[in-house]
């Protein structure tokens, strides 16, 4: 029982909460700038998100639009957001490992410059597949727990955005 509780807590902390925040961010932006209606069921919302794609493509570049485009690339919806978060974590983790454990230029360029770029592209492709099959990347005794936690986080974020919940910085003065 204890490993399951630890798994749930870890899943909530490193997957559920970030997915909820990203979901809130994307849908808060979609409701305000893409004209999505806040009422309606989940099927209606999914249809509106797909219709909003054309309208958003005409808007000026922004951080929200960039995240939205990446989310759409990963398939949109719950699965796309969980995949995007997983891909981002994989990339950040590998970058930190590269910087902290830098093997040296002689090791990196051992196979030549072309070999270096081929290895880099293969690594990126592997990261992309891990992001697409995100549920297999997380350290879990129960994949189902992690999928359910991510799903709960996604819909929590959507519902917070639908109810116009906003987060403000606390006044520290």
VMD Tcl script that builds the backbone (N, CA, C; Angstrom):
set m [mol new atoms 519]
animate dup $m
set s [atomselect $m all]
$s set {name element resname resid chain x y z} {
  {N N UNK 1 A 0.829 -1.206 0.000}
  {CA C UNK 1 A 0.000 0.000 0.000}
  {C C UNK 1 A 0.864 1.257 0.000}
  {N N UNK 2 A 1.957 1.246 0.740}
  {CA C UNK 2 A 2.802 2.430 0.833}
  {C C UNK 2 A 3.438 2.806 -0.504}
  {N N UNK 3 A 3.960 1.822 -1.289}
  {CA C UNK 3 A 4.524 2.203 -2.589}
  {C C UNK 3 A 3.484 2.847 -3.504}
  {N N UNK 4 A 2.224 2.408 -3.419}
  {CA C UNK 4 A 1.175 3.002 -4.234}
  {C C UNK 4 A 0.917 4.443 -3.810}
  {N N UNK 5 A 0.870 4.697 -2.513}
  {CA C UNK 5 A 0.679 6.068 -2.021}
  {C C UNK 5 A 1.851 6.964 -2.419}
  {N N UNK 6 A 3.044 6.438 -2.317}
  {CA C UNK 6 A 4.217 7.208 -2.740}
  {C C UNK 6 A 4.162 7.487 -4.230}
  {N N UNK 7 A 3.725 6.511 -5.014}
  {CA C UNK 7 A 3.579 6.682 -6.455}
  {C C UNK 7 A 2.551 7.772 -6.773}
  {N N UNK 8 A 1.425 7.759 -6.079}
  {CA C UNK 8 A 0.381 8.764 -6.292}
  {C C UNK 8 A 0.906 10.153 -5.930}
  {N N UNK 9 A 1.580 10.270 -4.800}
  {CA C UNK 9 A 2.119 11.561 -4.378}
  {C C UNK 9 A 3.142 12.083 -5.386}
  {N N UNK 10 A 4.052 11.224 -5.819}
  {CA C UNK 10 A 5.061 11.623 -6.792}
  {C C UNK 10 A 4.410 12.018 -8.121}
  {N N UNK 11 A 3.422 11.241 -8.544}
  {CA C UNK 11 A 2.709 11.550 -9.790}
  {C C UNK 11 A 1.994 12.892 -9.701}
  {N N UNK 12 A 1.378 13.165 -8.567}
  {CA C UNK 12 A 0.706 14.456 -8.378}
  {C C UNK 12 A 1.697 15.607 -8.437}
  {N N UNK 13 A 2.838 15.409 -7.824}
  {CA C UNK 13 A 3.838 16.473 -7.728}
  {C C UNK 13 A 4.523 16.777 -9.057}
  {N N UNK 14 A 4.988 15.746 -9.761}
  {CA C UNK 14 A 5.805 16.019 -10.951}
  {C C UNK 14 A 5.070 15.839 -12.277}
  {N N UNK 15 A 3.824 15.359 -12.226}
  {CA C UNK 15 A 3.059 15.234 -13.463}
  {C C UNK 15 A 1.706 15.934 -13.357}
  {N N UNK 16 A 0.938 15.631 -12.346}
  {CA C UNK 16 A -0.411 16.186 -12.217}
  {C C UNK 16 A -0.433 17.693 -12.077}
  {N N UNK 17 A 0.356 18.227 -11.166}
  {CA C UNK 17 A 0.382 19.670 -10.941}
  {C C UNK 17 A 0.894 20.440 -12.162}
  {N N UNK 18 A 2.022 20.045 -12.765}
  {CA C UNK 18 A 2.469 20.766 -13.960}
  {C C UNK 18 A 1.485 20.677 -15.129}
  {N N UNK 19 A 0.857 19.516 -15.320}
  {CA C UNK 19 A -0.128 19.385 -16.397}
  {C C UNK 19 A -1.332 20.272 -16.105}
  {N N UNK 20 A -1.741 20.351 -14.853}
  {CA C UNK 20 A -2.859 21.230 -14.484}
  {C C UNK 20 A -2.511 22.688 -14.768}
  {N N UNK 21 A -1.306 23.106 -14.408}
  {CA C UNK 21 A -0.902 24.496 -14.659}
  {C C UNK 21 A -0.804 24.802 -16.151}
  {N N UNK 22 A -0.232 23.879 -16.910}
  {CA C UNK 22 A -0.140 24.087 -18.356}
  {C C UNK 22 A -1.523 24.098 -18.997}
  {N N UNK 23 A -2.392 23.218 -18.550}
  {CA C UNK 23 A -3.758 23.166 -19.060}
  {C C UNK 23 A -4.493 24.465 -18.755}
  {N N UNK 24 A -4.354 24.941 -17.521}
  {CA C UNK 24 A -4.981 26.215 -17.163}
  {C C UNK 24 A -4.433 27.334 -18.044}
  {N N UNK 25 A -3.115 27.395 -18.224}
  {CA C UNK 25 A -2.488 28.437 -19.022}
  {C C UNK 25 A -3.021 28.429 -20.454}
  {N N UNK 26 A -3.031 27.269 -21.082}
  {CA C UNK 26 A -3.485 27.171 -22.472}
  {C C UNK 26 A -4.963 27.526 -22.589}
  {N N UNK 27 A -5.795 26.965 -21.729}
  {CA C UNK 27 A -7.225 27.211 -21.857}
  {C C UNK 27 A -7.614 28.607 -21.390}
  {N N UNK 28 A -6.923 29.151 -20.426}
  {CA C UNK 28 A -7.174 30.539 -20.042}
  {C C UNK 28 A -6.912 31.446 -21.246}
  {N N UNK 29 A -5.824 31.182 -21.944}
  {CA C UNK 29 A -5.485 31.942 -23.142}
  {C C UNK 29 A -6.505 31.701 -24.256}
  {N N UNK 30 A -6.915 30.447 -24.460}
  {CA C UNK 30 A -7.884 30.138 -25.510}
  {C C UNK 30 A -9.243 30.781 -25.239}
  {N N UNK 31 A -9.691 30.752 -23.992}
  {CA C UNK 31 A -10.981 31.360 -23.676}
  {C C UNK 31 A -10.945 32.872 -23.899}
  {N N UNK 32 A -9.820 33.490 -23.573}
  {CA C UNK 32 A -9.764 34.949 -23.686}
  {C C UNK 32 A -9.392 35.434 -25.085}
  {N N UNK 33 A -8.516 34.733 -25.805}
  {CA C UNK 33 A -8.067 35.279 -27.085}
  {C C UNK 33 A -8.636 34.559 -28.305}
  {N N UNK 34 A -9.084 33.337 -28.159}
  {CA C UNK 34 A -9.588 32.603 -29.318}
  {C C UNK 34 A -11.110 32.543 -29.335}
  {N N UNK 35 A -11.747 33.112 -28.326}
  {CA C UNK 35 A -13.196 33.184 -28.308}
  {C C UNK 35 A -13.913 31.883 -27.998}
  {N N UNK 36 A -13.266 30.971 -27.304}
  {CA C UNK 36 A -13.942 29.737 -26.915}
  {C C UNK 36 A -15.017 30.057 -25.887}
  {N N UNK 37 A -16.125 29.343 -25.980}
  {CA C UNK 37 A -17.204 29.547 -25.020}
  {C C UNK 37 A -16.928 28.734 -23.770}
  {N N UNK 38 A -17.212 29.324 -22.644}
  {CA C UNK 38 A -16.921 28.666 -21.369}
  {C C UNK 38 A -17.994 27.645 -20.985}
  {N N UNK 39 A -19.177 27.752 -21.568}
  {CA C UNK 39 A -20.232 26.793 -21.281}
  {C C UNK 39 A -20.145 25.652 -22.294}
  {N N UNK 40 A -20.788 24.580 -21.983}
  {CA C UNK 40 A -20.805 23.441 -22.891}
  {C C UNK 40 A -20.076 22.260 -22.293}
  {N N UNK 41 A -20.245 21.136 -22.957}
  {CA C UNK 41 A -19.606 19.921 -22.456}
  {C C UNK 41 A -18.213 19.758 -23.059}
  {N N UNK 42 A -17.589 18.647 -22.746}
  {CA C UNK 42 A -16.203 18.418 -23.173}
  {C C UNK 42 A -16.089 18.197 -24.670}
  {N N UNK 43 A -17.088 17.581 -25.283}
  {CA C UNK 43 A -17.060 17.378 -26.730}
  {C C UNK 43 A -17.147 18.715 -27.459}
  {N N UNK 44 A -17.997 19.596 -26.961}
  {CA C UNK 44 A -18.134 20.922 -27.561}
  {C C UNK 44 A -16.823 21.685 -27.441}
  {N N UNK 45 A -16.194 21.589 -26.297}
  {CA C UNK 45 A -14.920 22.272 -26.076}
  {C C UNK 45 A -13.848 21.745 -27.026}
  {N N UNK 46 A -13.786 20.427 -27.205}
  {CA C UNK 46 A -12.804 19.841 -28.121}
  {C C UNK 46 A -13.036 20.316 -29.550}
  {N N UNK 47 A -14.289 20.409 -29.959}
  {CA C UNK 47 A -14.602 20.891 -31.306}
  {C C UNK 47 A -14.214 22.368 -31.465}
  {N N UNK 48 A -14.438 23.157 -30.424}
  {CA C UNK 48 A -14.081 24.576 -30.468}
  {C C UNK 48 A -12.574 24.762 -30.567}
  {N N UNK 49 A -11.813 23.923 -29.866}
  {CA C UNK 49 A -10.347 24.014 -29.917}
  {C C UNK 49 A -9.864 23.750 -31.335}
  {N N UNK 50 A -10.436 22.775 -31.994}
  {CA C UNK 50 A -10.036 22.482 -33.372}
  {C C UNK 50 A -10.404 23.621 -34.314}
  {N N UNK 51 A -11.556 24.246 -34.112}
  {CA C UNK 51 A -11.961 25.377 -34.946}
  {C C UNK 51 A -11.063 26.588 -34.700}
  {N N UNK 52 A -10.601 26.740 -33.482}
  {CA C UNK 52 A -9.785 27.905 -33.125}
  {C C UNK 52 A -8.410 27.865 -33.775}
  {N N UNK 53 A -8.009 26.733 -34.273}
  {CA C UNK 53 A -6.677 26.579 -34.875}
  {C C UNK 53 A -6.434 27.603 -35.977}
  {N N UNK 54 A -7.418 27.823 -36.864}
  {CA C UNK 54 A -7.266 28.783 -37.964}
  {C C UNK 54 A -7.162 30.211 -37.436}
  {N N UNK 55 A -8.007 30.536 -36.487}
  {CA C UNK 55 A -7.989 31.891 -35.924}
  {C C UNK 55 A -6.650 32.180 -35.239}
  {N N UNK 56 A -6.132 31.212 -34.528}
  {CA C UNK 56 A -4.876 31.388 -33.794}
  {C C UNK 56 A -3.698 31.511 -34.749}
  {N N UNK 57 A -3.759 30.807 -35.867}
  {CA C UNK 57 A -2.642 30.873 -36.822}
  {C C UNK 57 A -2.479 32.269 -37.408}
  {N N UNK 58 A -3.524 33.086 -37.370}
  {CA C UNK 58 A -3.443 34.457 -37.884}
  {C C UNK 58 A -2.996 35.461 -36.822}
  {N N UNK 59 A -2.937 35.045 -35.569}
  {CA C UNK 59 A -2.551 35.965 -34.499}
  {C C UNK 59 A -1.044 36.151 -34.469}
  {N N UNK 60 A -0.624 37.254 -33.849}
  {CA C UNK 60 A 0.815 37.514 -33.744}
  {C C UNK 60 A 1.467 36.507 -32.796}
  {N N UNK 61 A 2.766 36.344 -32.973}
  {CA C UNK 61 A 3.540 35.393 -32.165}
  {C C UNK 61 A 3.507 35.792 -30.698}
  {N N UNK 62 A 3.401 34.762 -29.841}
  {CA C UNK 62 A 3.443 34.977 -28.392}
  {C C UNK 62 A 3.877 33.669 -27.749}
  {N N UNK 63 A 4.240 33.733 -26.475}
  {CA C UNK 63 A 4.616 32.515 -25.749}
  {C C UNK 63 A 3.444 31.544 -25.675}
  {N N UNK 64 A 2.241 32.076 -25.461}
  {CA C UNK 64 A 1.063 31.219 -25.369}
  {C C UNK 64 A 0.819 30.524 -26.697}
  {N N UNK 65 A 0.969 31.247 -27.783}
  {CA C UNK 65 A 0.761 30.642 -29.098}
  {C C UNK 65 A 1.813 29.569 -29.369}
  {N N UNK 66 A 3.051 29.807 -28.965}
  {CA C UNK 66 A 4.117 28.822 -29.154}
  {C C UNK 66 A 3.780 27.525 -28.422}
  {N N UNK 67 A 3.361 27.646 -27.157}
  {CA C UNK 67 A 2.993 26.459 -26.380}
  {C C UNK 67 A 1.781 25.787 -26.997}
  {N N UNK 68 A 0.819 26.595 -27.452}
  {CA C UNK 68 A -0.376 26.045 -28.093}
  {C C UNK 68 A 0.004 25.231 -29.335}
  {N N UNK 69 A 0.908 25.761 -30.168}
  {CA C UNK 69 A 1.322 25.059 -31.386}
  {C C UNK 69 A 2.027 23.745 -31.057}
  {N N UNK 70 A 2.865 23.743 -30.042}
  {CA C UNK 70 A 3.547 22.505 -29.646}
  {C C UNK 70 A 2.541 21.493 -29.096}
  {N N UNK 71 A 1.574 21.989 -28.341}
  {CA C UNK 71 A 0.525 21.135 -27.796}
  {C C UNK 71 A -0.268 20.500 -28.938}
  {N N UNK 72 A -0.605 21.291 -29.948}
  {CA C UNK 72 A -1.332 20.778 -31.105}
  {C C UNK 72 A -0.491 19.731 -31.842}
  {N N UNK 73 A 0.810 19.983 -31.941}
  {CA C UNK 73 A 1.679 19.041 -32.637}
  {C C UNK 73 A 1.684 17.691 -31.943}
  {N N UNK 74 A 1.629 17.691 -30.616}
  {CA C UNK 74 A 1.623 16.448 -29.851}
  {C C UNK 74 A 0.233 15.801 -29.821}
  {N N UNK 75 A -0.730 16.396 -30.465}
  {CA C UNK 75 A -2.036 15.763 -30.575}
  {C C UNK 75 A -3.151 16.500 -29.861}
  {N N UNK 76 A -2.848 17.586 -29.208}
  {CA C UNK 76 A -3.798 18.388 -28.429}
  {C C UNK 76 A -4.503 17.539 -27.377}
  {N N UNK 77 A -5.392 18.135 -26.668}
  {CA C UNK 77 A -6.110 17.435 -25.613}
  {C C UNK 77 A -5.199 16.983 -24.483}
  {N N UNK 78 A -5.734 16.092 -23.702}
  {CA C UNK 78 A -5.014 15.569 -22.543}
  {C C UNK 78 A -3.727 14.879 -22.945}
  {N N UNK 79 A -3.807 14.001 -23.944}
  {CA C UNK 79 A -2.647 13.218 -24.343}
  {C C UNK 79 A -1.520 14.126 -24.846}
  {N N UNK 80 A -1.878 15.120 -25.632}
  {CA C UNK 80 A -0.882 16.033 -26.171}
  {C C UNK 80 A -0.190 16.851 -25.096}
  {N N UNK 81 A -0.936 17.269 -24.094}
  {CA C UNK 81 A -0.336 18.068 -23.029}
  {C C UNK 81 A 0.585 17.229 -22.147}
  {N N UNK 82 A 0.175 16.021 -21.843}
  {CA C UNK 82 A 1.037 15.128 -21.053}
  {C C UNK 82 A 2.299 14.783 -21.845}
  {N N UNK 83 A 2.151 14.573 -23.144}
  {CA C UNK 83 A 3.314 14.290 -23.999}
  {C C UNK 83 A 4.248 15.476 -24.101}
  {N N UNK 84 A 3.676 16.667 -24.226}
  {CA C UNK 84 A 4.489 17.887 -24.298}
  {C C UNK 84 A 5.271 18.110 -23.007}
  {N N UNK 85 A 4.623 17.913 -21.862}
  {CA C UNK 85 A 5.302 18.086 -20.574}
  {C C UNK 85 A 6.427 17.063 -20.419}
  {N N UNK 86 A 6.153 15.829 -20.797}
  {CA C UNK 86 A 7.166 14.780 -20.696}
  {C C UNK 86 A 8.353 15.096 -21.598}
  {N N UNK 87 A 8.076 15.508 -22.830}
  {CA C UNK 87 A 9.136 15.864 -23.767}
  {C C UNK 87 A 9.983 17.018 -23.217}
  {N N UNK 88 A 9.330 18.026 -22.662}
  {CA C UNK 88 A 10.060 19.164 -22.089}
  {C C UNK 88 A 10.964 18.711 -20.942}
  {N N UNK 89 A 10.458 17.842 -20.085}
  {CA C UNK 89 A 11.271 17.340 -18.975}
  {C C UNK 89 A 12.460 16.525 -19.462}
  {N N UNK 90 A 12.238 15.696 -20.456}
  {CA C UNK 90 A 13.329 14.894 -21.013}
  {C C UNK 90 A 14.421 15.811 -21.557}
  {N N UNK 91 A 14.015 16.837 -22.284}
  {CA C UNK 91 A 14.978 17.765 -22.874}
  {C C UNK 91 A 15.759 18.525 -21.794}
  {N N UNK 92 A 15.069 19.016 -20.793}
  {CA C UNK 92 A 15.727 19.763 -19.716}
  {C C UNK 92 A 16.675 18.848 -18.949}
  {N N UNK 93 A 16.227 17.645 -18.660}
  {CA C UNK 93 A 17.065 16.682 -17.929}
  {C C UNK 93 A 18.332 16.360 -18.715}
  {N N UNK 94 A 18.193 16.100 -19.999}
  {CA C UNK 94 A 19.363 15.769 -20.804}
  {C C UNK 94 A 20.303 16.964 -20.963}
  {N N UNK 95 A 19.745 18.150 -21.071}
  {CA C UNK 95 A 20.591 19.334 -21.174}
  {C C UNK 95 A 21.382 19.544 -19.884}
  {N N UNK 96 A 20.707 19.393 -18.746}
  {CA C UNK 96 A 21.392 19.553 -17.458}
  {C C UNK 96 A 22.484 18.495 -17.293}
  {N N UNK 97 A 22.191 17.264 -17.658}
  {CA C UNK 97 A 23.197 16.206 -17.577}
  {C C UNK 97 A 24.380 16.508 -18.493}
  {N N UNK 98 A 24.101 17.026 -19.675}
  {CA C UNK 98 A 25.158 17.365 -20.625}
  {C C UNK 98 A 26.058 18.456 -20.054}
  {N N UNK 99 A 25.469 19.486 -19.485}
  {CA C UNK 99 A 26.245 20.602 -18.939}
  {C C UNK 99 A 27.024 20.157 -17.700}
  {N N UNK 100 A 26.380 19.423 -16.814}
  {CA C UNK 100 A 27.020 19.035 -15.562}
  {C C UNK 100 A 28.052 17.923 -15.733}
  {N N UNK 101 A 27.867 17.083 -16.733}
  {CA C UNK 101 A 28.779 15.966 -16.957}
  {C C UNK 101 A 29.415 16.068 -18.345}
  {N N UNK 102 A 29.820 17.263 -18.717}
  {CA C UNK 102 A 30.362 17.499 -20.057}
  {C C UNK 102 A 31.547 16.572 -20.315}
  {N N UNK 103 A 31.445 15.726 -21.352}
  {CA C UNK 103 A 32.495 14.741 -21.592}
  {C C UNK 103 A 33.742 15.299 -22.275}
  {N N UNK 104 A 33.635 16.499 -22.782}
  {CA C UNK 104 A 34.761 17.093 -23.496}
  {C C UNK 104 A 34.562 17.009 -25.001}
  {N N UNK 105 A 35.176 17.957 -25.692}
  {CA C UNK 105 A 34.995 18.029 -27.144}
  {C C UNK 105 A 35.593 16.822 -27.862}
  {N N UNK 106 A 36.647 16.294 -27.330}
  {CA C UNK 106 A 37.277 15.149 -28.013}
  {C C UNK 106 A 36.341 13.935 -28.030}
  {N N UNK 107 A 35.597 13.750 -26.959}
  {CA C UNK 107 A 34.648 12.633 -26.896}
  {C C UNK 107 A 33.444 12.913 -27.798}
  {N N UNK 108 A 32.949 14.150 -27.761}
  {CA C UNK 108 A 31.782 14.502 -28.570}
  {C C UNK 108 A 32.065 14.385 -30.064}
  {N N UNK 109 A 33.246 14.791 -30.463}
  {CA C UNK 109 A 33.585 14.801 -31.887}
  {C C UNK 109 A 34.417 13.593 -32.304}
  {N N UNK 110 A 34.381 12.551 -31.500}
  {CA C UNK 110 A 35.149 11.344 -31.761}
  {C C UNK 110 A 34.807 10.737 -33.131}
  {N N UNK 111 A 33.546 10.769 -33.506}
  {CA C UNK 111 A 33.125 10.229 -34.796}
  {C C UNK 111 A 33.077 11.285 -35.877}
  {N N UNK 112 A 33.617 12.451 -35.611}
  {CA C UNK 112 A 33.586 13.540 -36.578}
  {C C UNK 112 A 32.360 14.414 -36.384}
  {N N UNK 113 A 32.347 15.524 -37.091}
  {CA C UNK 113 A 31.258 16.487 -36.979}
  {C C UNK 113 A 29.946 15.898 -37.506}
  {N N UNK 114 A 30.030 15.184 -38.609}
  {CA C UNK 114 A 28.833 14.558 -39.176}
  {C C UNK 114 A 28.282 13.512 -38.206}
  {N N UNK 115 A 29.149 12.716 -37.618}
  {CA C UNK 115 A 28.727 11.729 -36.634}
  {C C UNK 115 A 28.061 12.381 -35.433}
  {N N UNK 116 A 28.607 13.514 -35.004}
  {CA C UNK 116 A 28.024 14.250 -33.880}
  {C C UNK 116 A 26.593 14.672 -34.197}
  {N N UNK 117 A 26.381 15.232 -35.391}
  {CA C UNK 117 A 25.042 15.685 -35.769}
  {C C UNK 117 A 24.079 14.511 -35.961}
  {N N UNK 118 A 24.562 13.407 -36.493}
  {CA C UNK 118 A 23.704 12.228 -36.643}
  {C C UNK 118 A 23.296 11.698 -35.271}
  {N N UNK 119 A 24.235 11.617 -34.340}
  {CA C UNK 119 A 23.908 11.184 -32.974}
  {C C UNK 119 A 22.922 12.136 -32.312}
  {N N UNK 120 A 23.112 13.431 -32.538}
  {CA C UNK 120 A 22.205 14.438 -31.981}
  {C C UNK 120 A 20.786 14.245 -32.523}
  {N N UNK 121 A 20.658 14.051 -33.829}
  {CA C UNK 121 A 19.342 13.859 -34.440}
  {C C UNK 121 A 18.678 12.570 -33.974}
  {N N UNK 122 A 19.455 11.515 -33.831}
  {CA C UNK 122 A 18.908 10.246 -33.326}
  {C C UNK 122 A 18.420 10.422 -31.890}
  {N N UNK 123 A 19.185 11.146 -31.084}
  {CA C UNK 123 A 18.785 11.420 -29.701}
  {C C UNK 123 A 17.484 12.220 -29.674}
  {N N UNK 124 A 17.373 13.240 -30.530}
  {CA C UNK 124 A 16.157 14.061 -30.565}
  {C C UNK 124 A 14.958 13.225 -30.995}
  {N N UNK 125 A 15.161 12.350 -31.961}
  {CA C UNK 125 A 14.083 11.479 -32.406}
  {C C UNK 125 A 13.646 10.541 -31.276}
  {N N UNK 126 A 14.614 10.007 -30.544}
  {CA C UNK 126 A 14.292 9.171 -29.391}
  {C C UNK 126 A 13.515 9.932 -28.335}
  {N N UNK 127 A 13.913 11.178 -28.075}
  {CA C UNK 127 A 13.184 12.004 -27.112}
  {C C UNK 127 A 11.763 12.273 -27.574}
  {N N UNK 128 A 11.606 12.500 -28.859}
  {CA C UNK 128 A 10.285 12.745 -29.418}
  {C C UNK 128 A 9.388 11.523 -29.235}
  {N N UNK 129 A 9.916 10.335 -29.509}
  {CA C UNK 129 A 9.128 9.122 -29.311}
  {C C UNK 129 A 8.795 8.914 -27.840}
  {N N UNK 130 A 9.731 9.219 -26.966}
  {CA C UNK 130 A 9.438 9.097 -25.532}
  {C C UNK 130 A 8.341 10.080 -25.130}
  {N N UNK 131 A 8.353 11.269 -25.711}
  {CA C UNK 131 A 7.282 12.226 -25.435}
  {C C UNK 131 A 5.943 11.747 -25.956}
  {N N UNK 132 A 5.935 11.148 -27.137}
  {CA C UNK 132 A 4.689 10.640 -27.712}
  {C C UNK 132 A 4.142 9.449 -26.931}
  {N N UNK 133 A 5.033 8.636 -26.399}
  {CA C UNK 133 A 4.624 7.504 -25.560}
  {C C UNK 133 A 4.964 7.821 -24.109}
  {N N UNK 134 A 4.513 8.979 -23.669}
  {CA C UNK 134 A 4.886 9.580 -22.400}
  {C C UNK 134 A 4.632 8.683 -21.201}
  {N N UNK 135 A 3.569 7.925 -21.216}
  {CA C UNK 135 A 3.188 7.110 -20.057}
  {C C UNK 135 A 4.204 6.023 -19.742}
  {N N UNK 136 A 5.063 5.677 -20.712}
  {CA C UNK 136 A 6.087 4.660 -20.450}
  {C C UNK 136 A 7.356 5.255 -19.847}
  {N N UNK 137 A 7.498 6.581 -19.901}
  {CA C UNK 137 A 8.717 7.233 -19.422}
  {C C UNK 137 A 8.715 7.438 -17.913}
  {N N UNK 138 A 7.569 7.625 -17.324}
  {CA C UNK 138 A 7.474 7.969 -15.909}
  {C C UNK 138 A 7.818 6.769 -15.027}
  {N N UNK 139 A 8.513 7.028 -13.894}
  {CA C UNK 139 A 8.939 5.926 -13.009}
  {C C UNK 139 A 7.776 5.437 -12.152}
  {N N UNK 140 A 7.095 4.432 -12.635}
  {CA C UNK 140 A 5.876 4.035 -11.936}
  {C C UNK 140 A 5.791 2.534 -11.745}
  {N N UNK 141 A 5.233 2.162 -10.603}
  {CA C UNK 141 A 4.851 0.773 -10.408}
  {C C UNK 141 A 3.513 0.530 -11.103}
  {N N UNK 142 A 2.741 1.596 -11.227}
  {CA C UNK 142 A 1.428 1.495 -11.855}
  {C C UNK 142 A 1.276 2.608 -12.889}
  {N N UNK 143 A 1.334 2.248 -14.149}
  {CA C UNK 143 A 1.153 3.234 -15.225}
  {C C UNK 143 A -0.235 3.843 -15.140}
  {N N UNK 144 A -1.211 3.053 -14.755}
  {CA C UNK 144 A -2.582 3.538 -14.653}
  {C C UNK 144 A -2.693 4.717 -13.692}
  {N N UNK 145 A -1.995 4.657 -12.564}
  {CA C UNK 145 A -2.008 5.761 -11.605}
  {C C UNK 145 A -1.495 7.036 -12.260}
  {N N UNK 146 A -0.403 6.938 -12.995}
  {CA C UNK 146 A 0.188 8.117 -13.620}
  {C C UNK 146 A -0.711 8.683 -14.709}
  {N N UNK 147 A -1.341 7.819 -15.481}
  {CA C UNK 147 A -2.269 8.278 -16.518}
  {C C UNK 147 A -3.467 8.970 -15.883}
  {N N UNK 148 A -4.019 8.388 -14.837}
  {CA C UNK 148 A -5.175 8.994 -14.153}
  {C C UNK 148 A -4.819 10.325 -13.505}
  {N N UNK 149 A -3.643 10.409 -12.910}
  {CA C UNK 149 A -3.210 11.669 -12.292}
  {C C UNK 149 A -3.027 12.749 -13.360}
  {N N UNK 150 A -2.425 12.398 -14.484}
  {CA C UNK 150 A -2.254 13.370 -15.576}
  {C C UNK 150 A -3.609 13.817 -16.104}
  {N N UNK 151 A -4.536 12.877 -16.243}
  {CA C UNK 151 A -5.880 13.203 -16.725}
  {C C UNK 151 A -6.603 14.125 -15.743}
  {N N UNK 152 A -6.482 13.817 -14.473}
  {CA C UNK 152 A -7.076 14.669 -13.437}
  {C C UNK 152 A -6.466 16.071 -13.487}
  {N N UNK 153 A -5.162 16.161 -13.638}
  {CA C UNK 153 A -4.503 17.459 -13.740}
  {C C UNK 153 A -4.976 18.244 -14.942}
  {N N UNK 154 A -5.107 17.572 -16.074}
  {CA C UNK 154 A -5.559 18.235 -17.299}
  {C C UNK 154 A -6.941 18.851 -17.107}
  {N N UNK 155 A -7.882 18.052 -16.625}
  {CA C UNK 155 A -9.241 18.570 -16.478}
  {C C UNK 155 A -9.377 19.557 -15.328}
  {N N UNK 156 A -8.531 19.459 -14.337}
  {CA C UNK 156 A -8.526 20.475 -13.284}
  {C C UNK 156 A -8.138 21.827 -13.875}
  {N N UNK 157 A -7.094 21.843 -14.702}
  {CA C UNK 157 A -6.673 23.077 -15.358}
  {C C UNK 157 A -7.731 23.644 -16.284}
  {N N UNK 158 A -8.378 22.776 -17.058}
  {CA C UNK 158 A -9.444 23.221 -17.971}
  {C C UNK 158 A -10.587 23.843 -17.175}
  {N N UNK 159 A -10.992 23.170 -16.107}
  {CA C UNK 159 A -12.108 23.679 -15.304}
  {C C UNK 159 A -11.759 24.982 -14.593}
  {N N UNK 160 A -10.529 25.119 -14.120}
  {CA C UNK 160 A -10.120 26.387 -13.500}
  {C C UNK 160 A -10.167 27.520 -14.520}
  {N N UNK 161 A -9.708 27.254 -15.734}
  {CA C UNK 161 A -9.754 28.272 -16.785}
  {C C UNK 161 A -11.195 28.578 -17.173}
  {N N UNK 162 A -12.027 27.566 -17.243}
  {CA C UNK 162 A -13.434 27.767 -17.610}
  {C C UNK 162 A -14.148 28.641 -16.569}
  {N N UNK 163 A -13.776 28.453 -15.313}
  {CA C UNK 163 A -14.400 29.231 -14.228}
  {C C UNK 163 A -13.709 30.570 -13.994}
  {N N UNK 164 A -12.774 30.915 -14.863}
  {CA C UNK 164 A -12.054 32.188 -14.839}
  {C C UNK 164 A -11.241 32.400 -13.569}
  {N N UNK 165 A -10.711 31.329 -13.035}
  {CA C UNK 165 A -9.820 31.427 -11.881}
  {C C UNK 165 A -8.491 31.980 -12.383}
  {N N UNK 166 A -7.980 32.994 -11.716}
  {CA C UNK 166 A -6.678 33.558 -12.086}
  {C C UNK 166 A -5.756 33.486 -10.880}
  {N N UNK 167 A -4.489 33.487 -11.190}
  {CA C UNK 167 A -3.484 33.430 -10.140}
  {C C UNK 167 A -2.700 34.737 -10.174}
  {N N UNK 168 A -2.555 35.342 -9.028}
  {CA C UNK 168 A -1.793 36.580 -8.974}
  {C C UNK 168 A -0.632 36.429 -8.007}
  {N N UNK 169 A 0.363 37.260 -8.230}
  {CA C UNK 169 A 1.522 37.216 -7.325}
  {C C UNK 169 A 1.144 37.841 -5.993}
  {N N UNK 170 A 1.615 37.267 -4.911}
  {CA C UNK 170 A 1.328 37.863 -3.601}
  {C C UNK 170 A 2.104 39.172 -3.426}
  {N N UNK 171 A 1.500 40.086 -2.722}
  {CA C UNK 171 A 2.158 41.361 -2.440}
  {C C UNK 171 A 3.137 41.154 -1.284}
  {N N UNK 172 A 4.425 41.278 -1.578}
  {CA C UNK 172 A 5.446 41.025 -0.567}
  {C C UNK 172 A 5.903 42.278 0.154}
  {N N UNK 173 A 5.263 43.381 -0.113}
  {CA C UNK 173 A 5.694 44.625 0.543}
  {C C UNK 173 A 5.058 44.835 1.880}
}
mol reanalyze $m
mol bondsrecalc $m
mol representation Tube
mol addrep $m
